[in-house]
Amino acid sequence: MCLFALTLKYLEAEQTMIGIKQVCQWGKENHLAFIHLWRVIFYFFCKH
């Protein structure tokens, strides 16, 4: 049971890492869109 829970936690962590890597990869490929998105967010928060 304990081993199963640890395995589940490990798989969850691995999925999270894959997700983060995918976001990083997307960020590299679409860095201009990423910068634009941040500008919009930043502008929105500065205005309000």
VEXVO-291657 format. One line per 8 residues: for each residue x, y, z of N, C-alpha, C, CB. Coordinates in Angstrom, 2 decimals, padded with zeros to 5 digits. Glycine has a CB too. Example, Ala and Ser with C-alpha at 12.3 -4.5 7.8 and 13.67 -1.06 7.14 Angstrom:
BEGIN
013.19:-005.69:007.80:012.30:-004.50:007.80:013.20:-003.30:007.80:011.31:-004.47:009.05; 012.85:-002.25:007.08:013.67:-001.06:007.14:012.90:000.03:007.87:014.08:-000.60:005.72;
***
This chain:
BEGIN
000.83:-001.20:000.00:000.00:000.00:000.00:000.87:001.26:000.00:-000.94:000.00:001.22; 001.83:001.27:000.92:002.72:002.42:001.02:003.54:002.59:-000.27:003.67:002.26:002.25; 004.01:001.48:-000.79:004.79:001.50:-002.03:003.94:002.02:-003.19:005.34:000.09:-002.35; 002.67:001.58:-003.21:001.74:002.02:-004.24:001.54:003.53:-004.19:000.39:001.30:-004.08; 001.36:004.04:-002.97:001.18:005.48:-002.77:002.42:006.26:-003.22:000.88:005.79:-001.28; 003.60:005.74:-002.89:004.85:006.38:-003.31:004.99:006.38:-004.83:006.06:005.67:-002.67; 004.62:005.26:-005.44:004.68:005.15:-006.90:003.75:006.16:-007.55:004.31:003.72:-007.35; 002.56:006.31:-006.96:001.57:007.26:-007.47:002.10:008.69:-007.37:000.25:007.14:-006.68;
002.72:009.00:-006.23:003.31:010.33:-006.02:004.43:010.60:-007.04:003.87:010.45:-004.57; 005.24:009.58:-007.29:006.34:009.70:-008.25:005.79:009.96:-009.64:007.20:008.42:-008.25; 004.74:009.23:-010.03:004.14:009.40:-011.34:003.52:010.79:-011.49:003.08:008.32:-011.59; 002.90:011.26:-010.42:002.32:012.61:-010.43:003.41:013.65:-010.61:001.54:012.88:-009.11; 004.52:013.49:-009.90:005.65:014.41:-010.00:006.23:014.40:-011.42:006.75:014.04:-008.97; 006.31:013.20:-012.00:006.84:013.05:-013.35:005.92:013.75:-014.36:007.01:011.56:-013.70; 004.61:013.58:-014.19:003.63:014.23:-015.06:003.75:015.75:-014.96:002.20:013.79:-014.70; 003.94:016.24:-013.72:004.10:017.67:-013.50:005.35:018.19:-014.21:004.18:017.98:-011.99;
006.45:017.43:-014.09:007.69:017.82:-014.75:007.53:017.85:-016.26:008.82:016.87:-014.36; 006.83:016.85:-016.80:006.58:016.80:-018.25:005.77:018.04:-018.65:005.82:015.48:-018.65; 004.77:018.38:-017.84:003.94:019.55:-018.09:004.77:020.83:-018.11:002.85:019.65:-017.04; 005.65:020.97:-017.11:006.52:022.14:-017.02:007.44:022.22:-018.23:007.35:022.10:-015.71; 008.01:021.07:-018.63:008.90:021.03:-019.79:008.16:021.41:-021.07:009.51:019.63:-019.94; 006.90:020.97:-021.18:006.10:021.31:-022.35:005.84:022.81:-022.41:004.77:020.55:-022.33; 005.53:023.40:-021.24:005.30:024.85:-021.16:006.58:025.60:-021.54:004.83:025.25:-019.74; 007.72:025.13:-021.04:009.01:025.75:-021.35:009.31:025.65:-022.85:010.14:025.09:-020.54;
009.02:024.49:-023.43:009.23:024.27:-024.85:008.34:025.21:-025.66:008.95:022.81:-025.23; 007.07:025.33:-025.25:006.13:026.22:-025.92:006.63:027.66:-025.80:004.70:026.08:-025.31; 007.14:028.00:-024.61:007.66:029.35:-024.37:008.84:029.68:-025.29:008.09:029.49:-022.92; 009.70:028.69:-025.53:010.86:028.90:-026.42:010.40:029.08:-027.86:011.83:027.71:-026.33; 009.42:028.27:-028.27:008.94:028.32:-029.65:008.10:029.56:-029.91:008.13:027.08:-029.96; 007.39:030.03:-028.87:006.48:031.16:-029.04:006.82:032.30:-028.09:005.04:030.72:-028.83; 008.12:032.58:-027.95:008.55:033.57:-026.97:007.97:034.96:-027.23:010.05:033.66:-026.95; 007.73:035.32:-028.49:007.15:036.62:-028.78:005.71:036.70:-028.27:007.19:036.90:-030.28;
004.95:035.64:-028.48:003.58:035.58:-027.98:003.59:035.61:-026.45:002.85:034.31:-028.50; 004.57:034.93:-025.87:004.72:034.86:-024.42:004.98:036.25:-023.84:005.87:033.89:-024.04; 005.89:037.00:-024.48:006.22:038.36:-024.04:004.99:039.26:-024.18:007.41:038.93:-024.87; 004.28:039.12:-025.30:003.08:039.92:-025.54:002.03:039.65:-024.46:002.51:039.62:-026.93; 001.86:038.37:-024.12:000.91:037.97:-023.09:001.26:038.63:-021.76:000.88:036.44:-022.95; 002.55:038.62:-021.41:002.99:039.24:-020.17:002.76:040.74:-020.18:004.46:038.94:-019.92; 002.98:041.36:-021.33:002.75:042.81:-021.45:001.29:043.14:-021.20:003.17:043.32:-022.85; 000.40:042.34:-021.78:-001.04:042.55:-021.61:-001.42:042.42:-020.13:-001.84:041.54:-022.46;
-000.91:041.36:-019.47:-001.19:041.14:-018.05:-000.65:042.29:-017.21:-000.58:039.80:-017.58; 000.60:042.67:-017.49:001.26:043.75:-016.76:000.50:045.07:-016.93:002.71:043.90:-017.24; 000.13:045.37:-018.16:-000.63:046.59:-018.47:-001.95:046.60:-017.73:-000.87:046.71:-020.00; -002.64:045.45:-017.77:-003.94:045.32:-017.12:-003.84:045.59:-015.62:-004.52:043.93:-017.36; -002.82:045.00:-014.98:-002.65:045.16:-013.53:-002.19:046.57:-013.17:-001.65:044.15:-013.00; -001.41:047.20:-014.02:-000.94:048.55:-013.73:-002.07:049.57:-013.88:000.22:048.92:-014.66; -003.00:049.28:-014.76:-004.13:050.19:-014.98:-005.16:050.11:-013.86:-004.80:049.88:-016.32; -005.25:048.95:-013.21:-006.30:048.77:-012.18:-005.76:048.88:-010.76:-006.95:047.41:-012.36;
***
